Amino acid sequence: VTRHEITATAKPLRISGPWQVHFSKQWGGPESAVFAKLISWTEDPDPGIKYFSGTGRYRKEFDVPAAMLRGHKYFSIDLGEVKHIAEVTLNGKNLGILWKPPFRADITKALKPGKNVLEVEVTNLWPNRLIGDLFLPADKRFTNTNITGHFTKETPLMKSGLLGPVEIIIAEDLVIEPDARGLKSQVEH
């Protein structure tokens, strides 16, 4: 048995900094907000975000150096922690719905040199809105349900949103070729 040890791997590209997030006003959220960093909606002081249930649309522009795309490479985006379901679009190309960890999608055909636009629609569950409504007068509530007693004002909120970290993972082809002494391996560039 021949062992091959891979010692050099490409470092993931972290997508950090502020994110633009759009919410539905119909469900109590603000039309848009800027998150300086990725946090649970429940950590935001705005009650429209803190108790929001529904879909929030994250938008982030980021740059990719042309040199990073050279060679036989494959790219995937790892969203990190997501609460609870995400739909990913990169540069207008829908990359599918992610509903369980790892929250990853292949972005090889959508990634381009220079400016890229990432959009992630995250949908959470209903409990936070139901709990938030308990703080509102009956005529100002967003929900109307006959399910009572499951939630109180003291019920802990559920983490919600895109929590990250968001990273681009880079993979390269590994070619193993026979030589006079046996096998050798190399990473294609």
C-alpha angles and dihedrals in degrees: 000000000000118000122210120196120202109208103169122060128164115257113241117253108239116215104213140153129066123346127202110226125192122200135185112261087202088071097043101268126128115256089247142349136183117233111203086204135359112280137154112275086235090067093059115101093219106095089212089065099030093058097029118135120183133050126333118192115216119200127190133168118207137169127238120198112235090231090063091063097052121109133019097321135149124204132203132177118229112199094192111210118008127181103226130322129357135195113198128208124177120188091343094308114121109226098186142255121304116202106164139030131312090051095202135142133184108249099171095115096040101047116094137179115269124010118016127183118215121192123184121183109202122192121194133188130274104250096088092056091046090051092045091051090060088069092055131076111260093253092054098050122116096211134051117196141156090216104104133164096035093092133036133177087265096053109118114250120243118243109257139187137021107331100170148145091217114205139168110229117209122207129181132200114261113210120199113195130177117244134177092281098044124273131354129185134208139172113241116236 
